[in-house]
Amino acid sequence: MNAVYTHGHHESVLRSHRWRTAANSAAYLLPHLQPHMRLLDIGSGPGTITADLAGLVGHVTASEVDEETLGLARAEVAARGLTNVDFAVADVHALDFPDDTFCVVHAHQVLQHVGDPVRALREMGRVTKPRGYVAARDSDYTAFTWWPRVPALDEWMALYQRIARGNGGEPDAGRRLLSWARQAGFEDVTATSSTWCFANQEDRDWWAGMWAERVLNSAMAEQALATGAATQADLRRMSEGWLEWARARDGWLSILHGEIICRVPARD
């Protein structure tokens, strides 16, 4: 049931995750939010999206798989002086909340990492009030597109796919969200997509520098070496590939995300 989290929480990973905001990572959800709502944020990570959402609704519960990881969101919420957020250690496959607790249940880049995304969506629906919203957004790694072609980045993509699937996840989750929602029993589903694009020098340097470090030092690197999926020389080559891409004046990268808004029906 449980999958291993591929990325881990190395500083290079958190640097990426702290860049995320409600505006650049949950824009599809924002029109549905109202000040009176109670929202559950699944997999809150470092809490930047969580804290943004807390400014738009009445109350947010931030959840993570363990207390140590949850501490990242606690720190962000405390730094912003927010008083309408509480915290819970939770497994999305078996949420420890009563039925019909939340107006909105949100998960950003979570379903790609869980062992059973359909069961997770059912649980998210169970704890959502009738006519409330279940919202999920996940990237789709095979749909990542970049220019110029850099052979080391093709190697990186193949390695990531191998490691993520070996951990029990689905790196191409974005294209599957609608299918998973249907399997979970949702009928009223709005499916959309959006992208992150990195094309100017500053953005390329930031994104490539982050991944050049992640390839060498994150949990993914440790897993690749431990399983024999890559050597240290392979990882150094992939790291340099990211920097090579960033140096290209015409360097361009687009990252596709699938999105779903599921309306929970009235209970029988």
Residue pairs with C-beta under 8 A, 6 or more apart in sequence:
1 93
1 115
1 116
1 119
2 91
2 93
2 114
2 115
2 168
3 113
3 114
3 115
3 167
3 168
3 169
4 167
4 168
4 169
4 223
5 65
5 113
5 167
5 219
6 113
6 160
6 163
6 164
6 167
6 169
6 219
6 220
6 223
7 13
7 214
7 218
7 219
7 220
8 218
8 219
8 220
8 222
9 69
9 72
9 219
10 213
10 214
10 217
10 218
10 219
12 210
12 211
12 213
12 214
12 217
12 218
13 214
13 218
13 219
14 45
14 46
14 72
15 210
16 210
16 214
17 45
17 46
17 48
18 46
18 48
19 48
19 206
20 45
20 48
20 49
20 108
21 48
21 49
21 52
22 29
22 30
22 49
22 52
22 53
22 56
23 30
23 52
24 196
25 49
25 108
25 137
26 49
26 52
26 53
26 106
26 108
26 135
26 137
27 194
28 135
28 137
28 192
28 194
28 259
28 261
29 104
29 106
29 133
29 135
29 261
30 56
32 104
32 133
32 135
32 261
33 39
33 53
33 56
33 57
33 104
34 57
34 103
35 56
35 57
35 58
36 57
36 58
36 103
37 57
37 58
37 59
37 103
37 104
38 57
38 58
38 59
38 60
38 61
38 101
38 102
38 103
38 104
39 53
39 57
39 59
39 60
39 61
39 102
39 103
39 104
39 105
39 106
40 60
40 61
40 63
40 95
40 97
40 101
40 102
40 104
40 105
40 106
40 124
40 127
41 49
41 50
41 53
41 60
41 61
41 62
41 63
41 106
41 107
42 63
42 90
42 92
42 105
42 106
42 107
42 110
42 124
43 63
43 64
43 65
43 92
43 107
43 108
43 109
43 110
43 113
44 50
44 62
44 63
44 64
44 70
44 72
44 73
45 64
45 69
45 72
45 73
46 72
46 73
46 75
46 76
47 62
47 72
47 73
47 74
47 75
47 76
47 77
48 76
49 108
50 60
50 62
50 73
50 76
50 77
50 85
51 73
51 76
51 77
51 80
51 82
51 85
53 60
53 106
54 60
54 77
54 82
54 84
54 85
55 82
57 103
57 104
58 84
59 84
59 85
59 86
60 84
60 85
60 86
61 85
61 86
61 87
61 88
61 102
62 70
62 73
62 74
62 77
62 85
62 86
62 87
62 88
63 70
63 87
63 88
63 89
63 90
63 92
63 95
64 70
64 72
64 73
64 89
64 90
65 89
65 90
65 91
66 89
67 89
70 87
70 88
70 89
73 85
73 87
74 87
77 85
88 96
88 97
90 96
90 97
92 107
92 110
92 114
92 120
92 123
92 124
93 114
93 115
93 116
93 119
93 120
93 123
94 123
95 123
95 124
95 126
95 127
97 127
98 127
99 126
99 127
100 127
100 128
100 129
100 130
100 267
101 127
101 128
101 129
102 127
102 128
102 129
102 132
103 128
103 129
103 132
103 133
104 128
104 132
104 133
104 134
104 135
105 124
105 125
105 127
105 128
105 132
105 133
105 134
105 135
106 135
106 136
107 120
107 124
107 135
107 136
107 137
108 136
108 137
108 138
109 137
109 138
109 139
110 120
110 136
110 138
111 117
111 120
111 121
111 136
111 138
111 170
111 173
111 177
111 180
112 138
112 139
112 164
112 169
112 170
112 171
112 173
112 174
113 164
113 167
113 169
114 120
114 169
115 168
117 170
117 173
117 176
117 180
118 180
118 183
118 184
119 184
121 134
121 136
121 180
121 181
121 184
121 186
121 262
122 184
122 185
124 134
124 136
125 134
125 184
125 185
125 186
125 262
125 264
128 134
128 264
129 264
130 264
130 265
130 266
130 267
131 263
131 264
131 265
131 266
132 263
132 264
133 261
133 262
133 263
133 264
134 181
134 186
134 260
134 261
134 262
134 264
135 259
135 260
135 261
135 262
136 177
136 181
136 259
136 260
137 194
137 257
137 258
137 259
137 260
138 173
138 174
138 177
138 257
138 258
139 173
139 174
139 255
139 256
139 257
139 258
140 171
140 172
140 173
140 174
140 175
140 256
140 257
140 258
141 157
141 160
141 161
141 164
141 171
141 172
142 157
142 161
142 171
142 172
143 172
143 174
143 175
143 255
143 256
144 157
144 253
144 254
144 255
144 256
145 253
145 254
145 256
146 153
146 245
146 251
146 252
146 253
146 254
147 248
147 250
147 251
147 252
147 253
148 245
148 248
148 250
148 251
150 241
150 244
150 245
151 241
152 237
152 238
152 240
152 241
152 242
152 244
153 238
153 241
153 242
153 245
155 234
155 237
155 238
155 241
156 211
156 215
156 238
156 241
156 242
159 224
159 229
159 230
159 234
159 238
160 171
160 220
161 171
162 229
163 220
163 223
163 224
163 227
163 229
164 170
164 171
165 171
166 223
166 227
166 229
167 223
170 176
173 258
174 193
174 256
174 257
174 258
175 258
176 258
177 191
177 258
177 259
177 260
178 189
178 191
178 258
178 260
181 189
181 191
181 260
181 262
182 189
184 262
186 262
186 263
186 264
187 265
188 262
188 263
188 265
189 260
189 261
189 262
189 263
190 260
190 261
191 258
191 259
191 260
192 258
192 259
192 260
192 261
193 256
193 257
193 258
193 259
194 257
194 259
195 254
195 255
195 256
195 257
196 254
196 255
196 257
197 252
197 253
197 254
197 255
198 204
198 206
198 207
198 252
198 253
199 251
199 252
199 253
201 246
204 245
204 246
204 248
204 251
204 253
205 246
207 246
207 253
208 242
208 243
208 245
208 246
209 242
209 243
209 246
211 239
211 242
212 239
212 240
212 242
212 243
213 239
214 220
214 221
215 221
215 235
215 238
215 239
215 242
216 235
216 236
216 239
221 235
223 229
224 230
224 234
224 235
225 231
225 232
225 235
230 238
245 251
245 253
